Amino acid sequence: MKRCHTIWTISLVALLVLIIAVSLPACRRAAEKPAEPEVTELKTAQADECASFTGTWDTNRGKLTVVQEGCEAVGTLKGIGGGYYEFTGDVTSDTWDFEWKGPAGRGRGYFTIDPAGGTFTGEHGDGEDNTGTGKWDGTMVK
């Protein structure tokens, strides 16, 4: 009886060693994989699908300077009355949907860039509205 128990124990240990030996290379290969390649490819594709608003624009509301990284854009406007406004938002295809805040309050708006990239048109609103306060257009300076 003791002999059967010993053979069974040795067989069990041998089976565990075999399982570890077979799975160890697979674990090493999994550890060597680059982290999340799909996410990198997706971000690159999104960056290629949005227009660039980066630059300085002369607008009917003042001088607007925009910096864009990928499809996220931020801007600063020196308004006609001298106040400064901040803009943040996302660019989708040819449209920048943004939130603004400054001396006159806060609100939302959008700009749609022309295919050549030299002009935009849009609107802005107060509070949660992105229209209603006025039309907005701009021409690229640099």
QUIWOMO-V152414 format. One line per field, one symbol per residue. ss: DSSP state (h for helix, s for strand, l for the rest). psi: psi as a letter, one per 40 degrees, with the letter a starting at -180 (. if undefined). burial: 1 if it has 24 or more other ideal C-beta (glycine too) atoms within 12 Angstrom, else 0. Layout:
ss=???
psi=???
burial=???
This chain:
ss=lhhhhhhhhhhhhhhhhhhhhhhhhhhhhhhhllllhhhhhhhhhhhhllllllsssssllssssssssllssssssssllllsssssssssllssssssssllssssssssslllllsssssssslllllllsssssssll
psi=dddddddddddddddddddddddddddddddeiihgdddddddddddeeiihehahhhieeahhhhhhhbehiiihhhideeihiihiaihhbehhhiiiiadeaiaiaihhiideeeiiiaiiiibeheiddiihiihhd.
burial=0000000000000000000000000000000000000000000000000111111010101111110100111111100000001111111001111111110000111111100000111111100001000001010100
